Amino acid sequence: MLVKLSTDKNITEVAAALPVSAQANRFGVMQVHNLKETMAKKGVEFTHECLVFEVCQPQQAKEVLERNMSISTMLPAESPSMRRKVKLFWLR
Protein backbone atom coordinates (compact mmCIF):
# COMPACT_ATOMS: atom_id res chain seq x y z
CA MET A 1 0.00 0.00 0.00
CA LEU A 2 1.25 3.47 -0.87
CA VAL A 3 0.32 6.27 1.50
CA LYS A 4 1.04 9.77 0.23
CA LEU A 5 1.16 12.66 2.69
CA SER A 6 2.00 16.28 2.00
CA THR A 7 3.63 18.87 4.23
CA ASP A 8 4.47 22.55 4.08
CA LYS A 9 7.93 21.79 5.51
CA ASN A 10 10.91 21.94 3.19
CA ILE A 11 13.03 18.86 2.70
CA THR A 12 15.65 20.06 5.21
CA GLU A 13 12.97 20.54 7.87
CA VAL A 14 11.56 17.07 7.17
CA ALA A 15 15.04 15.55 7.45
CA ALA A 16 15.48 17.24 10.85
CA ALA A 17 11.99 16.37 12.14
CA LEU A 18 11.87 12.73 11.07
CA PRO A 19 14.35 11.31 13.64
CA VAL A 20 12.48 13.08 16.46
CA SER A 21 9.12 11.78 15.26
CA ALA A 22 10.51 8.31 14.64
CA GLN A 23 12.00 8.10 18.12
CA ALA A 24 8.71 9.23 19.69
CA ASN A 25 7.11 6.22 17.98
CA ARG A 26 9.86 3.77 18.98
CA PHE A 27 11.46 3.79 15.54
CA GLY A 28 15.00 4.66 14.63
CA VAL A 29 16.42 6.19 11.46
CA MET A 30 19.21 3.89 10.37
CA GLN A 31 20.28 5.68 7.20
CA VAL A 32 19.31 8.57 4.95
CA HIS A 33 20.00 8.25 1.22
CA ASN A 34 20.10 11.41 -0.87
CA LEU A 35 19.22 10.11 -4.34
CA LYS A 36 20.27 13.32 -6.12
CA GLU A 37 23.76 13.13 -4.56
CA THR A 38 24.08 9.37 -5.08
CA MET A 39 23.15 9.62 -8.74
CA ALA A 40 25.56 12.54 -9.26
CA LYS A 41 28.39 10.38 -7.87
CA LYS A 42 27.49 7.79 -10.51
CA GLY A 43 27.52 10.41 -13.27
CA VAL A 44 23.73 10.50 -13.62
CA GLU A 45 21.92 13.84 -13.61
CA PHE A 46 18.85 13.67 -11.37
CA THR A 47 17.15 17.01 -10.79
CA HIS A 48 14.59 16.03 -8.13
CA GLU A 49 15.24 16.37 -4.41
CA CYS A 50 14.59 12.97 -2.87
CA LEU A 51 15.69 11.57 0.47
CA VAL A 52 15.05 7.95 1.37
CA PHE A 53 14.92 7.27 5.10
CA GLU A 54 15.62 3.75 6.33
CA VAL A 55 13.60 3.32 9.50
CA CYS A 56 13.28 0.38 11.85
CA GLN A 57 11.41 -0.53 14.99
CA PRO A 58 13.73 -3.18 16.43
CA GLN A 59 11.10 -4.91 18.59
CA GLN A 60 8.74 -5.28 15.63
CA ALA A 61 11.54 -6.39 13.32
CA LYS A 62 12.57 -9.09 15.79
CA GLU A 63 9.00 -10.36 16.06
CA VAL A 64 8.53 -10.52 12.30
CA LEU A 65 11.91 -12.13 11.68
CA GLU A 66 11.28 -14.80 14.30
CA ARG A 67 8.18 -15.79 12.32
CA ASN A 68 9.74 -15.65 8.87
CA MET A 69 13.40 -14.90 8.14
CA SER A 70 12.57 -14.38 4.45
CA ILE A 71 11.14 -11.01 5.48
CA SER A 72 14.72 -9.85 6.06
CA THR A 73 14.89 -8.87 2.39
CA MET A 74 12.28 -6.19 3.10
CA LEU A 75 14.05 -4.67 6.11
CA PRO A 76 14.65 -1.98 7.04
CA ALA A 77 11.53 -0.16 5.96
CA GLU A 78 12.15 2.73 3.59
CA SER A 79 10.24 5.96 3.53
CA PRO A 80 11.11 8.41 0.76
CA SER A 81 10.59 12.13 0.99
CA MET A 82 10.62 14.02 -2.28
CA ARG A 83 9.86 17.43 -3.65
CA ARG A 84 7.48 17.58 -6.60
CA LYS A 85 7.02 21.08 -7.95
CA VAL A 86 6.10 23.08 -4.83
CA LYS A 87 4.81 20.41 -2.44
CA LEU A 88 6.87 17.98 -0.43
CA PHE A 89 5.49 14.45 -0.30
CA TRP A 90 6.17 11.68 2.15
CA LEU A 91 5.51 8.12 1.04
CA ARG A 92 5.19 5.20 3.39
C-alpha positions in Angstrom: 0.0 0.0 0.0 1.2 3.5 -0.9 0.3 6.3 1.5 1.0 9.8 0.2 1.2 12.7 2.7 2.0 16.3 2.0 3.6 18.9 4.2 4.5 22.5 4.1 7.9 21.8 5.5 10.9 21.9 3.2 13.0 18.9 2.7 15.7 20.1 5.2 13.0 20.5 7.9 11.6 17.1 7.2 15.0 15.5 7.4 15.5 17.2 10.8 12.0 16.4 12.1 11.9 12.7 11.1 14.3 11.3 13.6 12.5 13.1 16.5 9.1 11.8 15.3 10.5 8.3 14.6 12.0 8.1 18.1 8.7 9.2 19.7 7.1 6.2 18.0 9.9 3.8 19.0 11.5 3.8 15.5 15.0 4.7 14.6 16.4 6.2 11.5 19.2 3.9 10.4 20.3 5.7 7.2 19.3 8.6 4.9 20.0 8.3 1.2 20.1 11.4 -0.9 19.2 10.1 -4.3 20.3 13.3 -6.1 23.8 13.1 -4.6 24.1 9.4 -5.1 23.2 9.6 -8.7 25.6 12.5 -9.3 28.4 10.4 -7.9 27.5 7.8 -10.5 27.5 10.4 -13.3 23.7 10.5 -13.6 21.9 13.8 -13.6 18.9 13.7 -11.4 17.1 17.0 -10.8 14.6 16.0 -8.1 15.2 16.4 -4.4 14.6 13.0 -2.9 15.7 11.6 0.5 15.1 7.9 1.4 14.9 7.3 5.1 15.6 3.7 6.3 13.6 3.3 9.5 13.3 0.4 11.9 11.4 -0.5 15.0 13.7 -3.2 16.4 11.1 -4.9 18.6 8.7 -5.3 15.6 11.5 -6.4 13.3 12.6 -9.1 15.8 9.0 -10.4 16.1 8.5 -10.5 12.3 11.9 -12.1 11.7 11.3 -14.8 14.3 8.2 -15.8 12.3 9.7 -15.7 8.9 13.4 -14.9 8.1 12.6 -14.4 4.4 11.1 -11.0 5.5 14.7 -9.8 6.1 14.9 -8.9 2.4 12.3 -6.2 3.1 14.0 -4.7 6.1 14.7 -2.0 7.0 11.5 -0.2 6.0 12.2 2.7 3.6 10.2 6.0 3.5 11.1 8.4 0.8 10.6 12.1 1.0 10.6 14.0 -2.3 9.9 17.4 -3.6 7.5 17.6 -6.6 7.0 21.1 -8.0 6.1 23.1 -4.8 4.8 20.4 -2.4 6.9 18.0 -0.4 5.5 14.4 -0.3 6.2 11.7 2.2 5.5 8.1 1.0 5.2 5.2 3.4 
